[in-house]
């Protein structure tokens, strides 16, 4: 879990962003690369923000063993309009944090692959071009 929690309607709602939420966000809202702009700008930014919080919040609640019962209607009734910016920051931070985590994992995997390749190449020794071996 990301460790990012939003307080809405006297509830602490943990946000979770994994592949399932990635898929759901892209299916409901649009390309994840554009989601930041879609919750910060434009005519539908507030609806998009509510939907992203619902998706990530329900995943976080379920992961925490709680009932994933968030709806857009409930969020719309209980989110404080004066806290729009903190909500946006929390969502972007959750998306960024998980993205950084995945990038770090990929970097570690790449380094491990490079080390294995280096080890194999080191064991081969110099190649004699005249004998082919």
N, C-alpha and C positions, 0 to 999 in steps of 0.2 A: 504494500500500500504506500501511497505517496506521503502520508503524514499531513496532508492538507485537509483542513476541516473548515466548513462554512457554518455559521450559525444562522438558522432560518426558523422562524416561528417557534422559538424556545427549544429548538432541536439542534444538536451538533451532528452535522452530516459530513462524514468523511468522503472525500472524492477519490475515485479510483479510475485509472486509465490504463487498460491493458488492451490486447488485440480485440477482444469482444466489444469493448467500448469504441475502439477505433472504427470497427466495421459499422456499428450502430450509428455513430456520428456521421460517417460518410454516407450511409444509406438515407438518413433522415435530413441531414443539413447540407452536406456537400463535401467536397474535397478537403481533407484535413489540412492541407497546406494553406487553404484559404480561411479556415475556421477562425483564426485570430482576427482577421479583418471582418469576418462575418459576425463576430460578437462585439467588436469595437465600433464599427461603422455601418452605415446603411439603414434603410427603412426597417428591416426585420431583425436588427441586432439584438433587441430585447427578447423576442421570441426565440431566436437562436440561442441566446445565453440561457434562458430558462430550460430549453431542451437539453443543452449540454450538461447543465447542472443536474437535471433529472436523470440522464443516462449515467453520468459519473457518480452521482449521489446514490442511486439505487445499487450500483455495483459496489460502492463502498459500504453501504449498509448491509448488503447481502454478505460481503466478505467479513464484516464484523459480527455476523450472526444475528443481525437485526432484520426486521421485515422491510423489504425493498418496496415501500408503498408510496413513493413520491409520484405525483402527477403534475403536469404542467399547470393545471388549474390550482392545485394546492400551493405550488410554488408561487404562482402569480398573486395569490391572495396573501401569502405570508412573507414574501421577499420585500425588504424595505427599499423603496426607490432611492433613498439617500445613500444607500450602500452599493449602488451600481458599480462604482469603480472597484471597491474591494472584491465584489463577486467576480468581476472580469479578471482582476489580478490573480485571484485564487485559481480560476480555470486555466489561465495561461501558465501559471506556475506549475500546475499539475501536469499539463501537457508537456511543458518544457522539461520538468524533472524526469518524467518517464522517458522522454526522448533522449535526454542526456544519459540516462541509465542504459538504454538500449545501445546508444552509440559507444559507450564505454565497454559494454559486453562484446560488441562487434570488434572493437579495437583489440581487446584481449584475445578474442578468437583469432584475429588476423596475426597477432604477434605469436601466438602458439603455433599457427601454421607456418610462419616464417622460421621459427626455431626448429621445427621438425624438418623443414626443407633444408635448412643450413646443416643440420646433423646428417641428413642423407647425403648431401653434397660433400661434406667433409669426409665421409666414409668412402666415397667413390675414389678419392685421390686424383692425381693428375691424369688427364687423358692423353694417350699416345696416338697422335693422328695417323702415324704410319701403320700401326697394327690394328687400328680401329677399336682398341680397348684400353 
